[in-house]
Amino acid sequence: MPPPVATASFMKDLEILEALAARPTTNAADLERTLSDIYTRAAKAQFANYDISGIRDSALELIYRLFDLRVGLRARIAEFELKGLMGPGVVQGLRNVFRILRYVSDMVGEVGLGNARVPEGEKPLHGFRGRSHNTLVNHAFYNGRDLPFQSGDVILVRGKAHNSAAIARIGDVDSQFSHIGVVYIDDSGRHWMVESLIEDGAIINTLDDALGHGIVRAVLYRHKDAGLAALSAKAIHDHIAASRSGSGRHILYDFTMRLDDRRRLFCSKLVRLAFQKGSEDRVQLPSYPTRIVMKNRDFLDRIGVAAAETFAPADIDLELQFDLVAEWQDYRETSNVRLQDFTMDKLFEWMEAHNMRFQETWLVRLVSWLGRFSAHFSDAAKQMLSSLFPRVPINMPRKTVAAVAMLHKTAEPIYHALQERERACVAATGRPMHGDEIFSELERMRGESAGTIGYLVRRG
């Protein structure tokens, strides 16, 4: 008999994951072990052991099976809640599994696309548009036609900036998302995104602009009560519209990440407020908040985070009041945000494990003071100066401007070095780098750094 082809091994491994995700469970300890097994098997899966051409030919089927696996496991949260199993270990295990399966799916999509990259000068794809396997639709909602948005839909997204990776990683469990907003459809049928942005605070943008603004992945969630969702969308739209009117008081971005003050809003707190208003406070998000537990508080203090727990964008992944309707990603960009994610993983790990801190230089102080001062300029002046100074809101402290600048300047060269290694790996093997390879390369960089990596400096 001829030896089994590597693609069969991938299918077999996927079948094992599917069986684990469907396995009956009666206690939290058993469920935690199952989730840990799924995570470990997926994390250790080496594309080097599989037939890349076979994966490429079967990419769409594999992507959908991985998507269906996540949708099915997420649907079981109702069962886990009923059995009283949703303790901290299970919640963390679910988050870990959702994250790693997205990474595996991304890598399959990249191979299926021949590891293509965005051509120079070409605009990025628009969210929920593109080739058929860019958008994955929950079978419960698929009808063979384009899926229309509904007022009150919640959209979870990830952008391409390093600070997006940082925002996704300040909690106790890493995520792949940095922003969330609420869809509002007005009486004329126009589609809007109500959201809170660092640069602008609470704002209303066209949905088309929000989904066409350099995002890499987006997930559409829909509350099971369409009427409540529509009320919530209108309530938050009217609230933010009033704040943007001539007589209103503009709602600034909330850097503290606290949930107990409505005067300022970060993105997911705006979503929380929408459903509080629409439900007359019956709906309180999140059910499973993100804890902020970094021992090294230096970076968090610099950016103004004051909360011990918060509503992080990806917490919506565990909200069973909402259905996961569809998920979109641009496979030409997913490897880049994966490299950003892993870079940020290591930067935060080095802060914790090696007592590293950001150290300002005179140039950083100058740029942060000028950037802080530019917050008072007119919008036109800010746009003119955007290539020189950070575009910052009026309430962003100088030390936060400095922290964001140092984070970017530290991560950027590391990220570009990893991109070079990724391109070399793809050219030689036809596959993207495995996470272990990326982390190994990052540790090599740290080992050669003599205690200083960009603006991160080891103390003691």
C-alpha positions in Angstrom: 0.0 0.0 0.0 1.3 3.5 -0.7 1.9 5.7 2.3 -1.0 8.0 3.3 -0.7 11.5 1.8 -0.2 14.3 4.2 -3.6 15.9 3.4 -5.3 12.8 4.9 -3.3 13.5 8.1 -4.7 17.0 8.1 -8.3 15.7 7.6 -7.7 13.1 10.4 -6.4 15.8 12.7 -9.4 17.9 11.9 -11.8 15.0 12.6 -10.2 14.5 16.0 -10.8 18.2 16.8 -14.4 17.9 15.6 -15.0 14.8 17.8 -13.4 16.5 20.8 -15.7 19.6 20.3 -18.8 17.4 20.2 -17.8 15.2 23.2 -20.4 15.0 26.0 -19.2 16.5 29.3 -20.7 16.5 32.8 -18.2 18.5 34.9 -16.0 21.6 34.5 -12.7 19.8 35.0 -13.4 17.4 32.2 -14.5 20.2 29.9 -11.3 22.2 30.7 -9.2 19.2 29.8 -11.1 18.8 26.5 -10.7 22.4 25.6 -7.0 22.3 26.5 -6.6 19.2 24.3 -8.3 21.0 21.3 -6.1 24.0 21.8 -2.9 22.0 22.1 -3.6 19.8 19.1 -4.4 22.9 17.0 -1.5 24.9 18.2 1.0 22.1 17.6 -0.3 21.2 14.1 2.6 21.7 11.8 1.8 22.6 8.2 5.3 21.2 7.4 3.9 17.7 8.0 1.0 18.2 5.5 0.7 18.1 1.8 0.5 21.8 1.0 -0.9 21.3 -2.5 -3.7 19.1 -1.1 -4.5 21.8 1.5 -4.6 24.4 -1.2 -7.0 22.3 -3.3 -9.3 21.6 -0.3 -9.0 25.1 1.3 -12.6 26.2 1.1 -13.9 22.9 2.6 -11.3 23.0 5.4 -12.0 26.6 6.2 -15.7 26.0 6.5 -15.2 22.9 8.7 -13.0 24.9 11.0 -15.6 27.7 11.1 -18.4 25.2 11.7 -16.4 23.7 14.5 -16.2 27.0 16.3 -19.9 27.9 15.6 -20.9 24.5 17.0 -18.7 24.8 20.1 -20.0 28.3 20.7 -23.6 27.0 20.5 -22.8 24.5 23.3 -22.2 27.4 25.7 -25.9 27.3 26.5 -25.5 23.7 27.6 -22.4 24.6 29.6 -24.2 27.4 31.3 -27.2 25.2 32.1 -24.9 22.6 33.7 -23.0 25.3 35.7 -19.7 24.7 33.9 -18.8 28.2 32.8 -16.2 28.9 35.4 -13.0 30.9 34.8 -11.1 27.8 33.4 -13.7 26.9 30.9 -14.2 30.6 29.8 -10.5 30.9 29.2 -10.4 27.6 27.5 -13.1 28.6 25.0 -11.4 31.9 24.3 -8.1 30.1 23.6 -9.8 27.5 21.3 -11.6 30.2 19.3 -8.4 32.1 18.9 -6.2 29.2 17.8 -8.8 27.8 15.4 -9.0 31.2 13.7 -5.3 31.2 13.2 -5.3 27.7 11.7 -8.2 28.8 9.4 -6.2 31.9 8.4 -3.2 29.8 7.5 -5.4 27.4 5.4 -6.9 30.4 3.6 -3.5 31.9 2.9 -2.3 28.6 1.4 -5.5 28.3 -0.6 -4.8 31.8 -2.0 -1.3 30.8 -2.9 0.1 33.0 -0.1 -0.9 36.1 -2.2 -0.2 39.6 -0.8 -2.0 42.9 -1.5 -0.3 44.4 -4.6 1.5 47.7 -4.1 -1.0 50.6 -4.4 -4.1 48.4 -4.4 -6.8 49.3 -2.0 -7.6 46.8 0.8 -10.7 44.7 0.5 -14.0 46.0 1.8 -15.4 44.0 4.8 -17.8 41.3 3.8 -16.9 41.5 0.2 -14.4 39.6 -1.9 -14.0 36.0 -3.0 -16.5 33.5 -1.8 -14.3 32.1 1.0 -13.5 35.6 2.4 -16.9 35.6 4.0 -18.0 32.5 6.0 -21.8 32.4 6.8 -23.4 30.4 9.6 -25.5 27.8 8.0 -28.5 28.8 10.1 -28.5 32.2 8.3 -27.4 31.1 4.8 -30.0 31.4 2.0 -27.8 31.5 -1.1 -28.0 35.3 -1.4 -26.1 38.3 0.0 -26.8 38.6 3.7 -28.4 41.9 4.5 -27.4 43.8 7.7 -30.0 44.6 10.3 -30.3 47.5 12.6 -28.7 46.6 15.9 -26.1 44.2 14.4 -22.8 44.3 16.2 -19.6 44.1 14.2 -16.3 43.0 15.7 -13.2 44.0 13.7 -9.4 44.0 13.7 -7.3 46.7 12.0 -3.7 46.7 10.8 -2.0 49.0 13.3 0.3 47.8 16.0 -1.8 49.5 18.6 -4.7 47.3 17.4 -2.6 44.2 18.4 -1.8 45.9 21.7 -5.5 46.6 22.5 -6.4 43.0 21.7 -3.8 41.8 24.2 -4.1 43.9 27.4 -6.5 41.4 29.0 -5.9 38.0 30.7 -6.5 36.2 27.4 -5.2 37.3 24.1 -7.7 38.0 21.3 -7.6 38.9 17.6 -9.9 41.9 17.7 -9.4 45.5 18.7 -12.7 47.3 17.9 -16.5 46.9 17.9 -19.5 49.0 16.8 -23.3 48.9 16.3 -25.0 49.0 12.9 -27.9 51.5 12.6 -30.2 51.6 9.6 -32.3 54.8 9.4 -35.8 55.3 8.0 -34.3 56.0 4.6 -32.5 52.7 4.5 -29.0 54.3 5.0 -26.6 52.1 6.9 -24.4 53.7 9.7 -21.8 52.4 12.1 -22.1 54.0 15.6 -18.7 53.6 17.3 -16.1 55.1 19.5 -12.7 55.7 18.1 -9.5 56.7 19.9 -9.0 59.7 17.5 -12.6 60.9 17.4 -14.5 59.6 20.5 -18.1 58.6 19.9 -19.0 59.1 16.3 -21.4 58.0 13.5 -19.8 56.9 10.3 -21.3 55.3 7.2 -21.1 51.5 7.4 -19.5 51.5 4.0 -16.7 53.7 5.3 -16.3 51.7 8.5 -15.9 48.4 6.7 -13.7 49.8 4.0 -11.2 51.4 6.3 -8.2 49.0 6.3 -9.7 46.2 8.4 -8.4 42.6 8.1 -11.1 40.6 9.8 -14.7 41.3 10.9 -17.4 39.2 12.6 -21.1 40.0 12.4 -23.1 39.3 15.6 -26.9 39.6 15.8 -29.0 39.7 18.9 -31.7 37.0 19.0 -34.4 39.7 19.7 -34.4 41.8 16.5 -36.8 44.3 18.0 -34.6 44.9 21.1 -31.6 45.2 18.8 -33.3 47.8 16.6 -34.3 49.8 19.7 -30.8 49.6 21.0 -29.3 50.8 17.6 -31.7 53.8 17.5 -31.1 54.7 21.1 -27.3 54.8 20.8 -27.5 56.5 17.4 -29.7 59.3 18.8 -27.6 59.6 21.9 -24.3 60.0 19.9 -26.0 62.3 17.3 -27.2 64.6 20.0 -23.6 64.7 21.5 -22.3 65.7 18.0 -24.8 68.5 17.5 -24.0 72.1 18.0 -25.5 72.2 21.4 -24.3 68.8 22.5 -21.3 67.8 24.5 -18.9 65.6 22.5 -18.3 62.2 24.1 -14.6 61.6 24.3 -12.8 58.3 24.2 -12.4 56.6 27.6 -8.8 55.4 28.1 -9.5 54.0 31.6 -11.5 51.0 30.2 -13.8 51.3 33.2 -17.5 50.5 32.8 -19.0 52.7 35.6 -19.0 56.1 33.9 -21.0 57.0 30.8 -19.5 60.4 30.2 -16.7 58.9 28.1 -16.9 55.8 26.0 -14.5 53.3 24.6 -15.8 51.1 21.7 -17.3 48.2 23.6 -18.7 50.4 26.4 -20.6 52.1 23.6 -22.1 48.7 22.6 -22.9 48.0 26.3 -24.6 51.4 26.6 -26.6 50.8 23.4 -28.2 47.6 24.7 -28.7 49.0 28.2 -30.7 51.8 26.6 -32.6 49.5 24.2 -33.5 47.1 27.0 -34.1 49.6 29.8 -31.1 48.1 31.6 -32.2 44.5 31.3 -29.3 43.6 29.1 -25.9 44.0 30.8 -22.8 43.2 28.8 -20.5 41.4 29.1 -21.5 38.1 30.8 -17.9 37.1 30.9 -15.7 40.2 31.3 -12.0 40.4 30.5 -9.7 40.7 33.5 -6.7 43.0 33.3 -4.0 41.3 35.3 -0.6 42.4 34.0 1.9 42.4 36.9 4.0 45.0 35.1 1.6 47.9 35.2 4.0 50.4 33.5 2.5 50.2 30.0 -1.1 50.1 31.3 -0.4 53.2 33.5 1.1 55.0 30.6 -1.9 54.5 28.4 -4.3 55.3 31.2 -6.0 51.9 31.8 -7.5 52.0 35.3 -9.9 49.0 35.3 -9.3 45.6 36.9 -11.9 44.1 34.5 -13.6 45.4 31.5 -15.7 44.7 28.4 -13.1 43.8 25.7 -14.4 43.7 22.1 -13.8 39.9 21.8 -16.0 39.3 24.9 -18.9 39.3 22.5 -17.7 35.9 21.3 -19.1 34.4 24.5 -22.5 36.2 24.5 -25.2 33.7 23.7 -27.8 36.5 23.4 -26.0 37.1 20.1 -25.8 34.7 17.1 -22.5 34.6 15.2 -23.9 35.2 11.7 -20.9 35.7 9.5 -17.2 36.1 9.6 -14.9 37.8 7.0 -11.2 38.1 6.6 -8.7 39.2 4.0 -6.3 36.3 3.6 -3.8 38.5 1.9 -3.4 40.3 5.2 -4.0 37.7 7.9 -0.4 36.6 8.1 0.6 40.2 8.7 -1.7 40.7 11.7 -0.6 37.3 13.0 3.0 38.5 13.0 1.8 41.7 14.8 -0.1 39.6 17.4 2.9 37.4 18.2 5.2 40.4 18.3 2.9 42.0 20.9 2.7 38.7 22.8 6.4 38.7 23.2 6.7 42.4 24.0 4.2 42.1 26.8 5.8 38.8 27.9 9.2 40.5 28.1 7.7 43.4 30.1 6.5 40.8 32.6 9.2 38.1 32.6 12.3 40.3 32.1 11.2 43.5 33.8 11.4 45.6 30.7 10.0 49.1 30.5 9.6 51.8 27.9 12.3 54.4 28.2 11.6 57.8 26.7 14.3 59.7 24.8 14.4 63.4 24.1 13.0 62.8 20.7 10.1 60.8 22.0 9.4 63.6 24.5 9.5 66.2 21.7 7.2 64.2 19.4 4.8 63.5 22.2 4.6 67.2 23.3 4.1 68.3 19.7 1.6 65.5 19.1 -0.3 66.5 22.3 -0.3 70.1 21.2 -1.6 69.2 17.8 -4.7 67.8 19.4 -5.9 71.4 19.8 -5.4 72.2 16.1 -8.3 72.3 13.6 -9.2 69.0 11.8 -7.7 70.5 8.6 -4.4 71.3 10.4 -4.3 67.8 12.0 -4.6 66.2 8.5 -1.8 68.4 7.2 0.4 67.5 10.1 -0.5 63.8 10.2 2.7 62.7 8.5 4.7 64.5 11.2 2.7 64.2 14.5 0.4 61.6 15.9 -3.3 62.4 15.4 -4.4 62.4 19.0 -7.6 63.3 20.8 -7.7 66.4 23.0 -8.0 64.2 26.2 -5.0 61.9 25.4 -2.2 62.7 28.0 1.3 63.3 26.7 2.6 60.1 28.4 0.0 58.1 26.4 1.1 59.7 23.2 4.7 58.8 24.1 3.7 55.2 25.0 1.9 54.7 21.7 4.8 56.2 19.7 7.3 54.0 21.5 5.2 50.9 21.1 4.9 51.5 17.4 8.7 52.3 16.9 9.6 49.2 18.9 7.3 46.8 17.2 7.8 48.1 13.6 11.3 46.8 12.9 10.6 43.5 14.6 7.5 43.1 12.5 9.4 43.9 9.3 12.1 41.4 10.2 9.5 38.7 10.7 7.8 39.6 7.4 11.2 38.9 5.7 11.4 35.5 7.4 7.8 34.8 6.5 8.4 35.5 2.8 11.5 33.3 2.9 9.5 30.5 4.5 6.7 30.8 1.9 9.2 30.9 -1.0 11.0 27.7 0.3 8.0 25.7 1.5 4.8 27.1 0.2 3.5 27.6 3.7 3.4 30.4 6.3 5.6 30.2 9.4 4.3 28.2 12.4 3.8 30.0 15.7 6.7 28.1 17.3 9.0 29.4 14.5 7.8 32.9 15.0 8.3 32.8 18.7 11.7 31.2 18.3 12.7 34.1 16.0 11.5 36.6 18.4 13.4 35.1 21.3 16.5 35.0 19.1 16.1 38.8 18.6 15.7 39.3 22.4 18.8 37.2 23.1 20.9 39.4 20.7 19.5 42.6 22.0 21.7 43.1 25.1 18.7 44.1 27.1 17.4 46.9 24.8 14.8 46.3 22.2 13.7 49.5 20.5 12.4 51.6 23.4 12.1 48.7 25.7 14.9 48.6 28.3 15.5 45.9 30.9 15.6 47.3 34.5 17.8 45.7 37.0 
